[in-house]
Amino acid sequence: MSKIKIVFFLILGFIFYKGYVAFTDFEIGVSDRVAKLEEASDFERQGEVIALMMYLGDPPKLNEHLLIKNKSKCLEMKQIAEETSFAYYKCAIVDANLKGGKITSINEELDVLQ
């Protein structure tokens, strides 16, 4: 009889575990879908993001900017760009207007990444 109780508790524990995993995955999936819908729509928002910025001219003038997911990727892309171009590049955290997963304009440069 005690073996049946142990098996029952193991099955019950497994069911609770699977329910917890399904619930947390559902919450993560919902936030990912909301982010994808915002990118696909023409909804414009303002936020702090990491950007790779290209400056040209003398004095340097911002010519292009690119939204980057994380700091390490930005610094890697900056190094490659500087090796293949004569422009000045900078990775920075900026306050920008975003539309469809792209930067439409930069309002303020908050912090330069090294």
Rosetta constraint file for C-alpha pairs under 8 A:
AtomPair CA 1 CA 5 HARMONIC 6.60 0.50
AtomPair CA 2 CA 6 HARMONIC 6.31 0.50
AtomPair CA 3 CA 7 HARMONIC 6.23 0.50
AtomPair CA 4 CA 8 HARMONIC 6.04 0.50
AtomPair CA 5 CA 9 HARMONIC 6.15 0.50
AtomPair CA 6 CA 10 HARMONIC 6.14 0.50
AtomPair CA 7 CA 11 HARMONIC 6.14 0.50
AtomPair CA 8 CA 12 HARMONIC 6.08 0.50
AtomPair CA 9 CA 13 HARMONIC 5.97 0.50
AtomPair CA 10 CA 14 HARMONIC 6.14 0.50
AtomPair CA 11 CA 15 HARMONIC 6.22 0.50
AtomPair CA 12 CA 16 HARMONIC 6.36 0.50
AtomPair CA 13 CA 17 HARMONIC 6.15 0.50
AtomPair CA 14 CA 18 HARMONIC 6.15 0.50
AtomPair CA 15 CA 19 HARMONIC 6.15 0.50
AtomPair CA 16 CA 20 HARMONIC 6.18 0.50
AtomPair CA 17 CA 21 HARMONIC 6.24 0.50
AtomPair CA 18 CA 22 HARMONIC 6.07 0.50
AtomPair CA 19 CA 23 HARMONIC 6.13 0.50
AtomPair CA 20 CA 24 HARMONIC 6.24 0.50
AtomPair CA 21 CA 25 HARMONIC 6.04 0.50
AtomPair CA 22 CA 26 HARMONIC 6.07 0.50
AtomPair CA 23 CA 27 HARMONIC 6.45 0.50
AtomPair CA 24 CA 28 HARMONIC 6.33 0.50
AtomPair CA 25 CA 29 HARMONIC 5.97 0.50
AtomPair CA 26 CA 30 HARMONIC 6.16 0.50
AtomPair CA 27 CA 31 HARMONIC 6.54 0.50
AtomPair CA 28 CA 32 HARMONIC 6.33 0.50
AtomPair CA 29 CA 33 HARMONIC 6.19 0.50
AtomPair CA 30 CA 34 HARMONIC 6.24 0.50
AtomPair CA 31 CA 35 HARMONIC 6.30 0.50
AtomPair CA 32 CA 36 HARMONIC 6.30 0.50
AtomPair CA 33 CA 37 HARMONIC 6.14 0.50
AtomPair CA 34 CA 38 HARMONIC 6.23 0.50
AtomPair CA 35 CA 39 HARMONIC 6.32 0.50
AtomPair CA 36 CA 40 HARMONIC 6.20 0.50
AtomPair CA 37 CA 41 HARMONIC 6.10 0.50
AtomPair CA 38 CA 42 HARMONIC 7.68 0.50
AtomPair CA 38 CA 43 HARMONIC 6.41 0.50
AtomPair CA 38 CA 100 HARMONIC 6.77 0.50
AtomPair CA 39 CA 43 HARMONIC 7.75 0.50
AtomPair CA 39 CA 99 HARMONIC 6.81 0.50
AtomPair CA 39 CA 100 HARMONIC 3.96 0.50
AtomPair CA 39 CA 101 HARMONIC 4.94 0.50
AtomPair CA 40 CA 100 HARMONIC 5.48 0.50
AtomPair CA 40 CA 101 HARMONIC 7.83 0.50
AtomPair CA 41 CA 99 HARMONIC 7.99 0.50
AtomPair CA 41 CA 100 HARMONIC 6.21 0.50
AtomPair CA 42 CA 99 HARMONIC 6.30 0.50
AtomPair CA 42 CA 100 HARMONIC 6.21 0.50
AtomPair CA 43 CA 99 HARMONIC 6.08 0.50
AtomPair CA 43 CA 100 HARMONIC 7.17 0.50
AtomPair CA 44 CA 97 HARMONIC 6.76 0.50
AtomPair CA 44 CA 98 HARMONIC 5.62 0.50
AtomPair CA 44 CA 99 HARMONIC 4.61 0.50
AtomPair CA 44 CA 100 HARMONIC 7.55 0.50
AtomPair CA 45 CA 97 HARMONIC 5.69 0.50
AtomPair CA 45 CA 98 HARMONIC 5.31 0.50
AtomPair CA 45 CA 99 HARMONIC 6.60 0.50
AtomPair CA 46 CA 95 HARMONIC 7.08 0.50
AtomPair CA 46 CA 96 HARMONIC 5.64 0.50
AtomPair CA 46 CA 97 HARMONIC 4.42 0.50
AtomPair CA 46 CA 98 HARMONIC 5.92 0.50
AtomPair CA 47 CA 95 HARMONIC 5.53 0.50
AtomPair CA 47 CA 96 HARMONIC 5.68 0.50
AtomPair CA 47 CA 97 HARMONIC 6.60 0.50
AtomPair CA 47 CA 98 HARMONIC 7.33 0.50
AtomPair CA 48 CA 93 HARMONIC 6.54 0.50
AtomPair CA 48 CA 94 HARMONIC 5.48 0.50
AtomPair CA 48 CA 95 HARMONIC 4.51 0.50
AtomPair CA 48 CA 96 HARMONIC 6.31 0.50
AtomPair CA 49 CA 67 HARMONIC 7.14 0.50
AtomPair CA 49 CA 68 HARMONIC 7.67 0.50
AtomPair CA 49 CA 93 HARMONIC 5.54 0.50
AtomPair CA 49 CA 94 HARMONIC 5.61 0.50
AtomPair CA 49 CA 95 HARMONIC 6.60 0.50
AtomPair CA 49 CA 96 HARMONIC 7.09 0.50
AtomPair CA 50 CA 67 HARMONIC 6.21 0.50
AtomPair CA 50 CA 68 HARMONIC 5.54 0.50
AtomPair CA 50 CA 69 HARMONIC 6.82 0.50
AtomPair CA 50 CA 70 HARMONIC 6.72 0.50
AtomPair CA 50 CA 71 HARMONIC 6.98 0.50
AtomPair CA 50 CA 74 HARMONIC 7.66 0.50
AtomPair CA 50 CA 91 HARMONIC 7.05 0.50
AtomPair CA 50 CA 92 HARMONIC 5.70 0.50
AtomPair CA 50 CA 93 HARMONIC 4.50 0.50
AtomPair CA 50 CA 94 HARMONIC 6.25 0.50
AtomPair CA 51 CA 65 HARMONIC 6.36 0.50
AtomPair CA 51 CA 66 HARMONIC 5.39 0.50
AtomPair CA 51 CA 67 HARMONIC 4.75 0.50
AtomPair CA 51 CA 68 HARMONIC 5.50 0.50
AtomPair CA 51 CA 74 HARMONIC 7.31 0.50
AtomPair CA 51 CA 91 HARMONIC 5.76 0.50
AtomPair CA 51 CA 92 HARMONIC 5.58 0.50
AtomPair CA 51 CA 93 HARMONIC 6.30 0.50
AtomPair CA 51 CA 94 HARMONIC 6.72 0.50
AtomPair CA 52 CA 65 HARMONIC 5.61 0.50
AtomPair CA 52 CA 66 HARMONIC 5.17 0.50
AtomPair CA 52 CA 67 HARMONIC 6.65 0.50
AtomPair CA 52 CA 68 HARMONIC 6.81 0.50
AtomPair CA 52 CA 74 HARMONIC 6.19 0.50
AtomPair CA 52 CA 78 HARMONIC 7.01 0.50
AtomPair CA 52 CA 89 HARMONIC 6.97 0.50
AtomPair CA 52 CA 90 HARMONIC 5.84 0.50
AtomPair CA 52 CA 91 HARMONIC 4.64 0.50
AtomPair CA 52 CA 92 HARMONIC 6.71 0.50
AtomPair CA 53 CA 62 HARMONIC 6.96 0.50
AtomPair CA 53 CA 63 HARMONIC 7.67 0.50
AtomPair CA 53 CA 64 HARMONIC 5.85 0.50
AtomPair CA 53 CA 65 HARMONIC 4.34 0.50
AtomPair CA 53 CA 66 HARMONIC 6.47 0.50
AtomPair CA 53 CA 89 HARMONIC 5.63 0.50
AtomPair CA 53 CA 90 HARMONIC 5.29 0.50
AtomPair CA 53 CA 91 HARMONIC 6.33 0.50
AtomPair CA 53 CA 92 HARMONIC 7.75 0.50
AtomPair CA 54 CA 62 HARMONIC 5.99 0.50
AtomPair CA 54 CA 63 HARMONIC 5.73 0.50
AtomPair CA 54 CA 64 HARMONIC 5.20 0.50
AtomPair CA 54 CA 65 HARMONIC 6.23 0.50
AtomPair CA 54 CA 87 HARMONIC 6.57 0.50
AtomPair CA 54 CA 88 HARMONIC 5.86 0.50
AtomPair CA 54 CA 89 HARMONIC 4.65 0.50
AtomPair CA 54 CA 90 HARMONIC 6.68 0.50
AtomPair CA 55 CA 60 HARMONIC 5.37 0.50
AtomPair CA 55 CA 61 HARMONIC 5.11 0.50
AtomPair CA 55 CA 62 HARMONIC 4.46 0.50
AtomPair CA 55 CA 63 HARMONIC 5.41 0.50
AtomPair CA 55 CA 64 HARMONIC 7.22 0.50
AtomPair CA 55 CA 87 HARMONIC 6.05 0.50
AtomPair CA 55 CA 88 HARMONIC 5.10 0.50
AtomPair CA 55 CA 89 HARMONIC 6.16 0.50
AtomPair CA 56 CA 60 HARMONIC 5.15 0.50
AtomPair CA 56 CA 61 HARMONIC 5.42 0.50
AtomPair CA 56 CA 62 HARMONIC 6.61 0.50
AtomPair CA 56 CA 63 HARMONIC 6.25 0.50
AtomPair CA 56 CA 87 HARMONIC 5.57 0.50
AtomPair CA 56 CA 88 HARMONIC 6.57 0.50
AtomPair CA 57 CA 61 HARMONIC 6.10 0.50
AtomPair CA 60 CA 88 HARMONIC 7.83 0.50
AtomPair CA 65 CA 103 HARMONIC 7.25 0.50
AtomPair CA 66 CA 102 HARMONIC 7.30 0.50
AtomPair CA 66 CA 103 HARMONIC 6.74 0.50
AtomPair CA 67 CA 101 HARMONIC 7.69 0.50
AtomPair CA 67 CA 102 HARMONIC 6.10 0.50
AtomPair CA 67 CA 103 HARMONIC 6.16 0.50
AtomPair CA 68 CA 73 HARMONIC 7.06 0.50
AtomPair CA 68 CA 74 HARMONIC 6.00 0.50
AtomPair CA 69 CA 73 HARMONIC 7.17 0.50
AtomPair CA 69 CA 74 HARMONIC 7.75 0.50
AtomPair CA 70 CA 74 HARMONIC 6.38 0.50
AtomPair CA 71 CA 75 HARMONIC 6.25 0.50
AtomPair CA 71 CA 91 HARMONIC 7.94 0.50
AtomPair CA 71 CA 113 HARMONIC 7.41 0.50
AtomPair CA 72 CA 76 HARMONIC 6.14 0.50
AtomPair CA 73 CA 77 HARMONIC 6.13 0.50
AtomPair CA 74 CA 78 HARMONIC 6.05 0.50
AtomPair CA 74 CA 91 HARMONIC 6.20 0.50
AtomPair CA 75 CA 79 HARMONIC 6.25 0.50
AtomPair CA 75 CA 91 HARMONIC 6.60 0.50
AtomPair CA 75 CA 113 HARMONIC 7.95 0.50
AtomPair CA 75 CA 114 HARMONIC 7.57 0.50
AtomPair CA 76 CA 80 HARMONIC 6.46 0.50
AtomPair CA 77 CA 81 HARMONIC 6.08 0.50
AtomPair CA 78 CA 82 HARMONIC 6.11 0.50
AtomPair CA 78 CA 89 HARMONIC 6.20 0.50
AtomPair CA 78 CA 90 HARMONIC 6.98 0.50
AtomPair CA 78 CA 91 HARMONIC 7.12 0.50
AtomPair CA 79 CA 83 HARMONIC 6.31 0.50
AtomPair CA 80 CA 84 HARMONIC 6.47 0.50
AtomPair CA 81 CA 85 HARMONIC 5.87 0.50
AtomPair CA 81 CA 89 HARMONIC 7.54 0.50
AtomPair CA 82 CA 86 HARMONIC 6.69 0.50
AtomPair CA 82 CA 87 HARMONIC 6.95 0.50
AtomPair CA 82 CA 88 HARMONIC 7.11 0.50
AtomPair CA 82 CA 89 HARMONIC 6.80 0.50
AtomPair CA 90 CA 112 HARMONIC 7.27 0.50
AtomPair CA 90 CA 113 HARMONIC 7.78 0.50
AtomPair CA 91 CA 112 HARMONIC 6.04 0.50
AtomPair CA 91 CA 113 HARMONIC 5.41 0.50
AtomPair CA 91 CA 114 HARMONIC 7.52 0.50
AtomPair CA 92 CA 109 HARMONIC 6.82 0.50
AtomPair CA 92 CA 110 HARMONIC 7.18 0.50
AtomPair CA 92 CA 111 HARMONIC 5.49 0.50
AtomPair CA 92 CA 112 HARMONIC 4.17 0.50
AtomPair CA 92 CA 113 HARMONIC 5.19 0.50
AtomPair CA 93 CA 109 HARMONIC 6.40 0.50
AtomPair CA 93 CA 110 HARMONIC 5.52 0.50
AtomPair CA 93 CA 111 HARMONIC 5.11 0.50
AtomPair CA 93 CA 112 HARMONIC 6.33 0.50
AtomPair CA 93 CA 113 HARMONIC 7.24 0.50
AtomPair CA 94 CA 106 HARMONIC 6.79 0.50
AtomPair CA 94 CA 107 HARMONIC 7.44 0.50
AtomPair CA 94 CA 108 HARMONIC 5.76 0.50
AtomPair CA 94 CA 109 HARMONIC 4.44 0.50
AtomPair CA 94 CA 110 HARMONIC 5.17 0.50
AtomPair CA 94 CA 111 HARMONIC 7.01 0.50
AtomPair CA 95 CA 106 HARMONIC 6.19 0.50
AtomPair CA 95 CA 107 HARMONIC 5.50 0.50
AtomPair CA 95 CA 108 HARMONIC 5.15 0.50
AtomPair CA 95 CA 109 HARMONIC 6.34 0.50
AtomPair CA 95 CA 110 HARMONIC 6.83 0.50
AtomPair CA 96 CA 103 HARMONIC 6.48 0.50
AtomPair CA 96 CA 104 HARMONIC 7.43 0.50
AtomPair CA 96 CA 105 HARMONIC 5.74 0.50
AtomPair CA 96 CA 106 HARMONIC 4.31 0.50
AtomPair CA 96 CA 107 HARMONIC 5.27 0.50
AtomPair CA 96 CA 108 HARMONIC 7.04 0.50
AtomPair CA 97 CA 103 HARMONIC 5.90 0.50
AtomPair CA 97 CA 104 HARMONIC 5.58 0.50
AtomPair CA 97 CA 105 HARMONIC 5.35 0.50
AtomPair CA 97 CA 106 HARMONIC 6.40 0.50
AtomPair CA 97 CA 107 HARMONIC 7.32 0.50
AtomPair CA 98 CA 102 HARMONIC 5.51 0.50
AtomPair CA 98 CA 103 HARMONIC 4.63 0.50
AtomPair CA 98 CA 104 HARMONIC 5.67 0.50
AtomPair CA 98 CA 105 HARMONIC 7.50 0.50
AtomPair CA 99 CA 103 HARMONIC 6.45 0.50
AtomPair CA 99 CA 104 HARMONIC 6.47 0.50
